[in-house]
Amino acid sequence: MQATSSRTAQRLQGIPQSIFTDMSALAVRTGALNLGQGFPDVDGPSSVVEAAVDAMRSGHNQYAPGPGVPELRAAIAAHQLRHYGVTLDPDTEVVVTAGATEAIAAAVLALVDPGDEVVLLEPYYDSYVACIAMAGGVRRPVTLRAPDFRLDVDELRAAVTERTAVILLNTPHNPTGSMLNRAELTAVAEVAVERDLVVVTDEVYEHLVYDG
C-alpha cells in the first residue's frame, strides 16, 4: 500500500516536535523530576487552589470575553504601571492569551508577512521556530556566546536588512539565564527606531531575577 503523503504545509516541513514534549515524556517514562518544562515537585499554594474552586462555584466557569476578563486586564495594566511606570488602557491595550507561546505566535502572525525576516537571539525558545515558520518568515539569529552570553550590538545591526520586520527579544533569556542590561536594551531600541522595526519582547521570566 502506498504511503499517504504529508498534508502539512510546506513551510512547516522540517520543524521537529517541541523539545519540551520530548523531555516531559522522558520524565514520565523514567520517573525523573521534570526540569525541562518547569514542573515543580510540590503542589501550588492551597490558597490559590481554593480561590480557583471558589471562582468556579461562583459562576466564573464560562467562556471569557475574547480580549480577556476585564478584571484581569485591569490587573495586568496595574502591574505594568507598578513595576515599569508604563500606563496602559486595559480596554484597548491589553489582551489576555493562553500563555506566552500563544501571545508570541499571535504577534508574529500579525506582524510578519511571507519572506519578512525576524531577528532573534540564539539560542532561543524552540517555539519561536514554529511561530516564524507559520508566518512564512525567515529567521535571522544573533548568537549570544559563552561564557557571558552578552549581546553583540554590531552583530545585531548586521543582522537587520531591508526585509527585517521584527526583533524578537527574550530577557531574562531562555535558556542561558542571561539578562540584557540597560545599554544593550538601549541599543536594541535605537536600532528599532532607526530601521522602523517592531520589537516583540518575551519577558516570561521577568520576576525570576536574582543577584549575580
Backbone as CSV, one residue per row, in Angstrom:
resi,resn,N_x,N_y,N_z,CA_x,CA_y,CA_z,C_x,C_y,C_z
1,MET,0.847,-1.189,0.000,0.000,0.000,0.000,0.886,1.243,0.000
2,GLN,0.567,2.185,-0.851,1.384,3.383,-0.968,1.167,4.294,0.238
3,ALA,2.263,4.816,0.769,2.173,5.688,1.940,1.475,6.991,1.581
4,THR,0.681,7.479,2.507,-0.013,8.747,2.299,0.961,9.896,2.482
5,SER,0.986,10.819,1.542,1.896,11.950,1.641,1.436,12.896,2.741
6,SER,2.388,13.617,3.318,2.065,14.559,4.380,1.225,15.704,3.837
7,ARG,0.192,16.076,4.592,-0.647,17.199,4.194,-0.245,18.476,4.924
8,THR,0.837,18.415,5.682,1.304,19.595,6.394,1.836,20.625,5.403
9,ALA,1.556,21.899,5.665,2.030,22.966,4.788,3.543,22.896,4.626
10,GLN,4.015,23.215,3.441,5.437,23.115,3.124,6.288,23.943,4.087
11,ARG,5.757,25.089,4.522,6.553,25.965,5.382,6.836,25.338,6.749
12,LEU,6.075,24.293,7.101,6.280,23.638,8.393,7.114,22.369,8.289
13,GLN,7.509,21.999,7.080,8.327,20.805,6.911,9.675,20.988,7.605
14,GLY,10.110,19.963,8.300,11.416,20.006,8.951,11.400,20.578,10.352
15,ILE,10.240,21.061,10.819,10.167,21.573,12.186,9.931,20.396,13.127
16,PRO,10.840,20.129,14.041,10.699,18.950,14.907,9.667,19.173,16.001
17,GLN,9.285,18.089,16.631,8.429,18.171,17.806,9.139,18.962,18.895
18,SER,8.372,19.698,19.689,8.965,20.523,20.739,9.814,19.685,21.685
19,ILE,10.962,20.233,22.065,11.848,19.545,22.999,11.158,19.337,24.340
20,PHE,10.206,20.228,24.677,9.501,20.085,25.947,8.603,18.852,25.937
21,THR,8.006,18.551,24.798,7.209,17.333,24.670,8.092,16.107,24.866
22,ASP,9.271,16.131,24.246,10.200,15.001,24.374,10.662,14.823,25.819
23,MET,11.058,15.924,26.464,11.595,15.831,27.819,10.521,15.435,28.825
24,SER,9.292,15.938,28.639,8.212,15.579,29.560,7.867,14.097,29.445
25,ALA,7.836,13.591,28.209,7.565,12.163,28.018,8.673,11.317,28.639
26,LEU,9.915,11.768,28.502,11.044,11.039,29.069,10.977,11.036,30.595
27,ALA,10.586,12.168,31.180,10.478,12.249,32.636,9.403,11.307,33.161
28,VAL,8.264,11.242,32.451,7.189,10.336,32.860,7.653,8.886,32.751
29,ARG,8.353,8.573,31.668,8.785,7.196,31.429,9.812,6.728,32.456
30,THR,10.671,7.637,32.913,11.754,7.247,33.820,11.478,7.592,35.275
31,GLY,10.405,8.361,35.522,10.120,8.788,36.882,11.031,9.898,37.362
32,ALA,11.658,10.614,36.433,12.595,11.675,36.791,11.856,12.964,37.144
33,LEU,12.524,13.825,37.901,12.000,15.154,38.183,12.101,15.975,36.906
34,ASN,10.984,16.526,36.450,10.944,17.206,35.158,11.381,18.659,35.299
35,LEU,12.634,18.925,34.964,13.147,20.293,34.966,13.061,20.919,33.580
36,GLY,12.613,20.165,32.599,12.586,20.659,31.226,11.435,21.588,30.938
37,GLN,10.327,21.453,31.664,9.141,22.239,31.345,8.625,23.017,32.550
38,GLY,9.439,23.141,33.564,9.039,23.961,34.697,7.982,23.337,35.583
39,PHE,7.972,22.007,35.698,7.049,21.353,36.617,7.671,21.312,38.008
40,PRO,7.110,22.021,38.995,7.662,21.925,40.350,7.343,20.565,40.954
41,ASP,8.108,20.187,41.975,7.882,18.887,42.613,6.943,18.998,43.806
42,VAL,6.306,20.159,43.975,5.291,20.339,45.014,4.071,20.998,44.385
43,ASP,2.918,20.832,45.030,1.710,21.478,44.543,1.772,22.985,44.803
44,GLY,0.927,23.717,44.078,0.843,25.154,44.300,0.218,25.466,45.648
45,PRO,0.251,26.737,46.067,-0.325,27.120,47.363,-1.800,26.735,47.444
46,SER,-2.201,26.190,48.576,-3.594,25.761,48.745,-4.554,26.935,48.620
47,SER,-4.106,28.135,49.003,-4.977,29.309,48.907,-5.333,29.616,47.454
48,VAL,-4.385,29.371,46.542,-4.643,29.597,45.124,-5.636,28.565,44.596
49,VAL,-5.462,27.316,45.012,-6.387,26.255,44.604,-7.797,26.574,45.088
50,GLU,-7.916,26.978,46.344,-9.237,27.289,46.896,-9.863,28.493,46.196
51,ALA,-9.044,29.481,45.848,-9.568,30.652,45.140,-10.120,30.255,43.777
52,ALA,-9.436,29.327,43.095,-9.918,28.854,41.796,-11.231,28.096,41.948
53,VAL,-11.321,27.250,42.970,-12.556,26.499,43.218,-13.700,27.452,43.544
54,ASP,-13.436,28.431,44.406,-14.472,29.399,44.777,-14.953,30.181,43.560
55,ALA,-14.026,30.549,42.683,-14.399,31.304,41.489,-15.314,30.478,40.593
56,MET,-15.000,29.209,40.413,-15.832,28.347,39.572,-17.207,28.142,40.191
57,ARG,-17.255,27.979,41.513,-18.544,27.801,42.185,-19.375,29.078,42.161
58,SER,-18.704,30.205,41.957,-19.409,31.491,41.910,-19.861,31.855,40.500
59,GLY,-19.674,30.933,39.563,-20.168,31.173,38.212,-19.124,31.586,37.199
60,HIS,-17.857,31.668,37.620,-16.800,32.045,36.680,-16.282,30.793,35.970
61,ASN,-17.138,30.177,35.170,-16.763,28.926,34.517,-17.266,28.859,33.073
62,GLN,-17.501,30.022,32.475,-17.959,30.086,31.091,-16.848,30.653,30.209
63,TYR,-17.117,30.713,28.901,-16.158,31.343,28.003,-15.892,32.780,28.441
64,ALA,-14.628,33.154,28.458,-14.268,34.527,28.803,-14.422,35.422,27.573
65,PRO,-14.532,36.736,27.757,-14.515,37.647,26.607,-13.238,37.447,25.795
66,GLY,-13.311,37.676,24.498,-12.157,37.466,23.628,-10.876,38.118,24.113
67,PRO,-10.904,39.389,24.507,-9.663,40.043,24.966,-9.235,39.623,26.365
68,GLY,-10.103,38.897,27.084,-9.793,38.519,28.459,-10.772,39.138,29.438
69,VAL,-10.853,38.567,30.621,-11.748,39.075,31.661,-11.332,40.503,32.031
70,PRO,-12.274,41.442,32.091,-11.912,42.841,32.372,-11.085,43.024,33.637
71,GLU,-11.435,42.294,34.710,-10.685,42.436,35.961,-9.227,42.008,35.792
72,LEU,-9.002,40.965,35.001,-7.632,40.505,34.768,-6.864,41.510,33.923
73,ARG,-7.515,42.056,32.901,-6.838,43.062,32.072,-6.484,44.293,32.896
74,ALA,-7.370,44.677,33.805,-7.080,45.821,34.676,-5.908,45.514,35.596
75,ALA,-5.845,44.275,36.099,-4.741,43.883,36.981,-3.417,43.878,36.222
76,ILE,-3.437,43.452,34.961,-2.216,43.452,34.145,-1.741,44.881,33.903
77,ALA,-2.674,45.770,33.594,-2.313,47.174,33.391,-1.723,47.766,34.672
78,ALA,-2.311,47.421,35.819,-1.799,47.917,37.096,-0.398,47.369,37.371
79,HIS,-0.162,46.116,36.988,1.168,45.504,37.149,2.213,46.267,36.349
80,GLN,1.907,46.592,35.103,2.870,47.300,34.259,3.162,48.702,34.798
81,LEU,2.143,49.347,35.336,2.348,50.675,35.915,3.189,50.582,37.182
82,ARG,2.893,49.598,38.018,3.594,49.459,39.296,5.064,49.103,39.104
83,HIS,5.359,48.206,38.173,6.726,47.716,38.024,7.555,48.511,37.011
84,TYR,6.904,49.083,35.997,7.668,49.700,34.911,7.278,51.144,34.612
85,GLY,6.264,51.654,35.307,5.838,53.016,35.047,5.174,53.194,33.697
86,VAL,4.657,52.106,33.128,4.003,52.136,31.819,2.491,52.183,32.020
87,THR,1.857,53.194,31.452,0.408,53.332,31.569,-0.271,52.710,30.355
88,LEU,-1.158,51.753,30.599,-1.879,51.065,29.533,-3.379,51.179,29.770
89,ASP,-4.127,51.289,28.681,-5.582,51.244,28.762,-5.990,49.774,28.717
90,PRO,-6.537,49.230,29.798,-6.861,47.794,29.809,-7.906,47.400,28.775
91,ASP,-8.689,48.362,28.294,-9.732,48.047,27.317,-9.218,48.022,25.883
92,THR,-8.120,48.727,25.612,-7.641,48.819,24.229,-6.187,48.397,24.041
93,GLU,-5.441,48.206,25.143,-4.009,47.931,25.016,-3.556,46.680,25.759
94,VAL,-4.488,45.897,26.270,-4.149,44.661,26.976,-5.004,43.530,26.419
95,VAL,-4.351,42.428,26.034,-5.044,41.227,25.570,-4.505,40.035,26.350
96,VAL,-5.402,39.211,26.848,-5.011,38.021,27.600,-4.965,36.826,26.648
97,THR,-3.902,36.045,26.734,-3.767,34.850,25.902,-3.572,33.625,26.787
98,ALA,-3.675,32.456,26.180,-3.464,31.203,26.915,-1.969,30.905,26.968
99,GLY,-1.252,31.706,27.732,0.183,31.519,27.869,0.984,32.394,26.923
100,ALA,2.291,32.475,27.196,3.174,33.334,26.414,3.352,32.838,24.985
101,THR,3.342,31.523,24.786,3.565,30.995,23.440,2.464,31.441,22.485
102,GLU,1.219,31.434,22.948,0.134,31.917,22.091,0.305,33.402,21.794
103,ALA,0.727,34.169,22.792,0.925,35.602,22.588,2.007,35.861,21.545
104,ILE,3.106,35.115,21.634,4.201,35.281,20.674,3.741,34.889,19.274
105,ALA,3.025,33.768,19.175,2.530,33.322,17.870,1.595,34.357,17.263
106,ALA,0.687,34.894,18.074,-0.254,35.891,17.569,0.476,37.143,17.095
107,ALA,1.477,37.575,17.867,2.226,38.772,17.494,2.990,38.563,16.192
108,VAL,3.657,37.416,16.067,4.436,37.145,14.858,3.516,37.029,13.642
109,LEU,2.400,36.326,13.789,1.463,36.190,12.670,0.876,37.537,12.258
110,ALA,0.723,38.433,13.224,0.147,39.744,12.922,1.147,40.695,12.277
111,LEU,2.443,40.468,12.507,3.451,41.443,12.094,4.348,40.988,10.952
112,VAL,4.359,39.686,10.662,5.316,39.137,9.700,4.593,38.590,8.476
113,ASP,4.959,39.094,7.302,4.455,38.570,6.038,5.446,37.549,5.482
114,PRO,4.987,36.683,4.561,5.916,35.724,3.950,7.140,36.420,3.360
115,GLY,8.310,35.916,3.720,9.557,36.500,3.242,10.148,37.537,4.168
116,ASP,9.355,38.056,5.104,9.891,39.007,6.078,10.870,38.298,7.011
117,GLU,11.811,39.054,7.529,12.816,38.488,8.420,12.550,38.878,9.868
118,VAL,12.875,37.944,10.761,12.743,38.163,12.200,14.117,37.967,12.827
119,VAL,14.638,39.011,13.444,15.920,38.929,14.143,15.644,38.444,15.562
120,LEU,16.367,37.417,16.000,16.152,36.862,17.332,17.470,36.402,17.930
121,LEU,17.489,36.322,19.251,18.708,35.952,19.964,18.822,34.435,20.044
122,GLU,19.997,33.937,19.677,20.254,32.495,19.651,21.252,32.131,20.748
123,PRO,21.022,31.037,21.529,19.950,30.050,21.412,18.597,30.631,21.807
124,TYR,17.529,29.979,21.341,16.204,30.532,21.576,15.200,29.439,21.928
125,TYR,14.106,29.889,22.536,12.968,29.029,22.864,12.476,28.380,21.576
126,ASP,12.313,27.057,21.583,12.106,26.352,20.314,10.801,26.709,19.615
127,SER,9.810,27.213,20.339,8.550,27.573,19.688,8.695,28.773,18.748
128,TYR,9.746,29.573,18.943,9.966,30.688,18.023,10.087,30.182,16.585
129,VAL,10.743,29.045,16.414,10.960,28.496,15.071,9.622,28.236,14.384
130,ALA,8.712,27.569,15.098,7.411,27.248,14.515,6.586,28.507,14.262
131,CYS,6.630,29.458,15.190,5.854,30.692,15.022,6.282,31.445,13.768
132,ILE,7.587,31.569,13.585,8.102,32.290,12.419,7.791,31.526,11.138
133,ALA,7.926,30.203,11.184,7.632,29.390,10.001,6.164,29.487,9.614
134,MET,5.274,29.482,10.591,3.841,29.581,10.299,3.496,30.894,9.607
135,ALA,4.257,31.938,9.913,4.032,33.232,9.268,4.727,33.322,7.917
136,GLY,5.522,32.303,7.575,6.284,32.354,6.325,7.501,33.244,6.428
137,GLY,7.921,33.536,7.672,9.057,34.419,7.879,10.388,33.696,7.807
138,VAL,11.455,34.476,7.915,12.823,33.961,7.839,13.557,34.352,9.116
139,ARG,14.186,33.377,9.759,14.943,33.657,10.979,16.297,34.275,10.656
140,ARG,16.656,35.315,11.418,17.979,35.936,11.325,18.569,35.955,12.735
141,PRO,19.254,34.873,13.137,19.730,34.773,14.520,20.948,35.643,14.807
142,VAL,20.991,36.153,16.027,22.162,36.832,16.571,22.603,36.001,17.770
143,THR,23.796,35.442,17.709,24.235,34.468,18.707,24.766,35.145,19.968
144,LEU,24.278,34.671,21.117,24.829,35.056,22.416,25.869,34.004,22.784
145,ARG,27.113,34.423,22.955,28.202,33.462,23.119,28.656,33.340,24.576
146,ALA,28.999,32.104,24.951,29.526,31.828,26.289,30.873,32.528,26.460
147,PRO,31.263,32.849,27.694,30.589,32.453,28.935,29.558,33.458,29.442
148,ASP,29.559,34.688,28.912,28.700,35.725,29.486,27.370,35.888,28.758
149,PHE,27.298,35.394,27.508,26.074,35.476,26.710,25.566,36.917,26.586
150,ARG,26.488,37.822,26.287,26.137,39.221,26.101,25.764,39.473,24.640
151,LEU,24.944,40.491,24.426,24.516,40.855,23.081,25.606,41.661,22.390
152,ASP,26.001,41.218,21.198,26.940,41.968,20.366,26.104,42.907,19.494
153,VAL,26.136,44.182,19.817,25.285,45.151,19.127,25.658,45.260,17.651
154,ASP,26.942,45.128,17.338,27.357,45.180,15.933,26.749,44.018,15.148
155,GLU,26.691,42.837,15.767,26.065,41.696,15.099,24.566,41.922,14.934
156,LEU,23.956,42.549,15.923,22.532,42.869,15.813,22.284,43.790,14.626
157,ARG,23.086,44.841,14.520,22.915,45.774,13.406,23.148,45.082,12.064
158,ALA,24.129,44.185,12.021,24.442,43.489,10.774,23.329,42.529,10.367
159,ALA,22.577,42.037,11.355,21.509,41.074,11.056,20.277,41.744,10.458
160,VAL,20.138,43.039,10.668,18.967,43.763,10.167,19.163,44.101,8.691
161,THR,18.161,43.755,7.882,18.200,44.049,6.449,16.929,44.791,6.052
162,GLU,16.803,45.040,4.763,15.603,45.708,4.269,14.355,44.843,4.435
163,ARG,14.548,43.533,4.633,13.413,42.628,4.790,13.032,42.415,6.255
164,THR,13.794,42.991,7.179,13.511,42.779,8.600,12.219,43.489,8.994
165,ALA,11.353,42.758,9.695,10.093,43.331,10.171,10.040,43.408,11.690
166,VAL,10.683,42.440,12.359,10.533,42.307,13.810,11.870,41.926,14.438
167,ILE,12.133,42.483,15.620,13.175,41.968,16.503,12.455,41.247,17.635
168,LEU,12.727,39.961,17.779,12.097,39.151,18.825,13.096,39.006,19.966
169,LEU,12.766,39.630,21.084,13.705,39.756,22.196,13.225,38.928,23.379
170,ASN,14.136,38.215,24.007,13.805,37.401,25.175,14.767,37.745,26.305
171,THR,14.242,38.360,27.356,15.056,38.699,28.521,14.168,38.756,29.756
172,PRO,14.560,38.135,30.864,15.683,37.222,31.048,15.639,36.075,30.039
173,HIS,16.825,35.672,29.609,16.929,34.828,28.427,16.777,33.342,28.735
174,ASN,15.997,32.685,27.898,15.835,31.232,27.926,16.549,30.667,26.701
175,PRO,17.574,29.830,26.848,17.892,29.033,28.036,19.129,29.463,28.811
176,THR,19.800,30.557,28.461,21.100,30.842,29.087,20.977,31.454,30.473
177,GLY,19.835,32.097,30.769,19.672,32.757,32.055,20.256,34.154,32.100
178,SER,20.862,34.615,31.001,21.421,35.969,30.987,20.294,36.996,30.887
179,MET,20.631,38.235,31.214,19.641,39.307,31.192,20.252,40.515,30.506
180,LEU,19.561,41.057,29.515,20.085,42.223,28.810,20.173,43.406,29.768
181,ASN,21.313,44.112,29.719,21.469,45.274,30.586,20.894,46.517,29.896
182,ARG,20.917,47.633,30.608,20.291,48.842,30.070,20.962,49.298,28.776
183,ALA,22.289,49.192,28.701,22.991,49.616,27.490,22.570,48.770,26.293
184,GLU,22.422,47.466,26.505,22.016,46.578,25.416,20.576,46.858,24.990
185,LEU,19.700,47.063,25.963,18.305,47.370,25.636,18.200,48.700,24.896
186,THR,19.007,49.670,25.319,19.013,50.966,24.637,19.474,50.809,23.194
187,ALA,20.477,49.970,22.975,20.975,49.734,21.616,19.904,49.084,20.746
188,VAL,19.176,48.127,21.315,18.085,47.490,20.566,17.037,48.531,20.188
189,ALA,16.682,49.385,21.140,15.683,50.422,20.875,16.157,51.371,19.779
190,GLU,17.435,51.726,19.808,17.970,52.628,18.788,17.893,51.996,17.399
191,VAL,18.251,50.714,17.305,18.170,50.018,16.020,16.726,49.969,15.534
192,ALA,15.810,49.673,16.447,14.399,49.577,16.070,13.868,50.913,15.562
193,VAL,14.237,51.992,16.227,13.773,53.318,15.801,14.396,53.697,14.462
194,GLU,15.703,53.460,14.337,16.401,53.813,13.097,15.829,53.076,11.890
195,ARG,15.478,51.792,12.079,15.035,50.967,10.957,13.525,50.770,10.920
196,ASP,12.804,51.458,11.807,11.338,51.392,11.849,10.861,49.950,12.032
197,LEU,11.378,49.305,13.079,11.044,47.913,13.364,10.181,47.809,14.616
198,VAL,9.417,46.733,14.690,8.657,46.420,15.898,9.479,45.446,16.737
199,VAL,9.563,45.706,18.038,10.242,44.797,18.957,9.182,44.027,19.739
200,VAL,9.201,42.711,19.605,8.324,41.837,20.385,9.158,41.295,21.535
201,THR,8.740,41.564,22.768,9.538,41.163,23.925,8.871,40.019,24.681
202,ASP,9.623,38.969,24.872,9.191,37.807,25.649,9.857,37.931,27.013
203,GLU,9.069,38.319,28.017,9.610,38.568,29.355,8.963,37.642,30.382
204,VAL,8.766,36.390,29.972,8.042,35.450,30.825,8.746,35.226,32.164
205,TYR,10.063,35.447,32.209,10.810,35.246,33.458,11.130,36.566,34.155
206,GLU,10.330,37.590,33.912,10.653,38.932,34.398,10.858,39.013,35.905
207,HIS,10.163,38.178,36.671,10.285,38.250,38.129,11.166,37.139,38.705
208,LEU,11.776,36.344,37.834,12.706,35.304,38.302,14.132,35.792,38.089
209,VAL,14.469,36.876,38.764,15.772,37.516,38.626,16.452,37.531,39.992
210,TYR,17.728,37.128,39.999,18.451,37.004,41.259,19.762,37.784,41.195
211,ASP,20.265,38.184,42.335,21.533,38.906,42.394,22.645,38.055,41.796
212,GLY,23.526,38.708,41.005,24.656,38.000,40.431,24.346,37.335,39.126
